[in-house]
Amino acid sequence: MHGLGNCFDIGLGAPPAATNGLVTGKRVHLNNAMGVTVVLVGGVASGGDDLQVDLQQHTAGTGGNTSDLDCITEYWLKSAVAMDNSETWTRFTQAAASEIAVPASANTDIQQNLLVFEVEAASLADGCEWISVNVPDLGAGDKTLAVLYFMRDLQVSRTPANLAALLS
């Protein structure tokens, strides 16, 4: 038994791109998962591009109603100028919010980063079944960033080829 399709599925929130403007995250449906682990992968920038995110919930895969999902109370961060897997996680806590603004003291602008937070499907408001993660214009504009969704605790296990599309 493999993890993909049995324990988790992976979706793309945002392909690698320079954050010199709003990065609008792709939506993912939480109908077959108890939650999602959101992973942001950031590259080195010249300064002024500390990580920020905004978590949204939606009533439809496209269109529908959109609102903030104020459920992020903790997130985890690894950073280094050149990450080599010797880094350890640093935990950050905050009041429940849809936004994360990593403190400038974390130096996420001039380092490579992994930022992780969890969203429970039960956190969504009635009628909302989709989430997305947006990244605002970070300012200086040369930080490359990608967002991945790891759908976890799948309610129905399948071989990867038979997993349902994550938008439907």
C-alpha positions in Angstrom: 0.0 0.0 0.0 1.4 3.4 -1.0 0.8 6.7 0.8 -0.4 8.5 -2.3 -4.1 7.6 -2.6 -4.2 5.8 0.7 -3.1 8.4 3.2 -2.8 11.6 1.1 -3.3 13.3 -2.2 -1.3 16.3 -3.5 -2.7 19.4 -5.2 -1.1 22.5 -6.6 -2.0 25.8 -4.9 0.3 28.0 -6.9 3.0 27.0 -9.4 6.5 28.4 -8.8 6.3 32.1 -9.6 7.9 35.4 -8.7 5.8 37.2 -6.1 5.8 40.6 -7.8 2.0 40.8 -7.6 -0.9 38.9 -6.1 -0.6 35.2 -6.4 -4.1 33.8 -6.5 -4.2 30.3 -5.2 -6.0 27.5 -7.0 -9.0 26.0 -5.1 -9.1 22.5 -3.7 -12.2 20.6 -2.6 -12.1 19.1 0.9 -14.9 16.6 0.3 -12.7 13.5 0.6 -10.2 14.7 3.3 -10.4 15.4 6.9 -7.9 18.2 6.4 -5.1 19.7 4.3 -1.5 20.5 5.1 -0.5 23.6 3.2 3.2 23.9 2.2 4.7 27.1 0.8 8.2 26.7 -0.7 10.0 30.0 -1.0 13.3 31.0 -2.7 15.9 33.5 -1.7 15.0 37.2 -2.5 17.1 40.4 -2.4 15.2 41.6 0.7 11.8 43.0 1.7 9.8 39.9 0.6 8.9 38.3 4.0 6.3 35.5 3.6 2.6 36.3 3.9 -0.4 34.2 3.1 -4.2 34.6 3.1 -6.5 31.5 3.5 -9.9 31.7 1.8 -12.9 29.4 1.9 -15.4 29.0 -1.0 -18.9 27.7 -1.7 -18.0 26.5 -5.2 -15.0 25.2 -7.2 -15.3 28.4 -9.4 -17.3 31.5 -8.6 -19.6 31.2 -5.6 -19.0 33.0 -2.4 -15.6 33.6 -1.0 -14.6 34.6 2.6 -11.7 34.6 4.9 -11.2 31.3 6.8 -10.0 32.5 10.2 -8.6 29.2 11.6 -4.8 29.5 11.4 -3.4 29.6 15.0 0.0 28.1 14.4 2.4 27.6 11.6 5.9 26.1 11.2 8.9 27.5 9.4 12.3 26.2 8.2 14.7 28.7 6.6 18.3 29.0 5.5 20.2 30.8 2.8 20.8 27.4 1.1 18.5 24.7 2.7 20.2 21.3 2.9 17.8 19.5 5.3 19.9 20.2 8.3 17.3 22.9 9.4 14.9 22.4 12.2 11.3 23.7 12.4 10.4 26.8 14.3 6.8 27.1 15.6 4.9 30.4 15.5 1.5 31.0 17.1 -1.1 33.7 16.6 -4.7 34.5 17.3 -7.0 32.6 14.9 -6.8 34.4 11.5 -6.9 33.8 7.8 -3.6 35.6 7.3 0.0 34.8 8.2 2.6 37.6 8.2 5.9 36.0 9.1 7.8 38.4 11.4 10.7 40.2 9.6 13.0 38.9 12.3 12.6 35.4 10.7 14.5 36.7 7.6 12.3 34.8 5.2 13.1 37.4 2.5 16.8 36.6 2.2 16.5 32.8 2.8 14.9 29.7 1.3 11.9 28.7 3.2 9.4 26.0 4.0 6.2 27.3 5.7 3.6 24.8 6.8 0.1 25.1 8.4 -2.9 22.8 8.8 -6.5 23.4 7.9 -9.2 21.0 9.3 -12.2 20.4 7.0 -14.4 20.9 10.0 -13.2 24.5 10.2 -15.0 25.6 7.1 -18.3 27.5 7.4 -21.5 25.8 6.5 -21.8 25.7 2.7 -18.1 26.0 2.1 -16.2 23.0 0.8 -13.2 24.5 -1.0 -10.1 26.4 0.2 -7.4 28.4 -1.5 -4.3 30.2 -0.4 -3.4 33.6 -1.8 0.0 35.3 -1.5 -0.2 39.1 -1.5 2.2 41.3 -3.4 5.2 41.0 -1.2 6.8 44.2 -2.3 10.3 44.0 -3.8 9.1 41.3 -6.2 11.9 38.8 -6.7 11.0 36.0 -4.3 10.0 32.8 -6.1 7.2 30.9 -4.3 5.1 27.8 -4.8 2.2 26.4 -2.8 1.3 22.7 -2.4 -1.8 21.2 -0.8 -1.4 17.8 0.9 -4.9 16.4 1.4 -4.7 14.1 4.3 -6.8 11.5 6.2 -8.6 10.6 3.0 -12.1 9.2 3.6 -11.8 6.9 0.5 -8.6 5.3 -0.5 -7.9 4.6 -4.1 -4.9 3.9 -6.4 -3.5 7.3 -7.4 -4.8 6.9 -11.0 -8.4 6.6 -9.6 -8.3 9.5 -7.2 -11.0 12.1 -8.0 -9.8 15.5 -9.3 -9.2 17.8 -6.3 -11.4 20.6 -7.7 -14.6 18.5 -8.0 
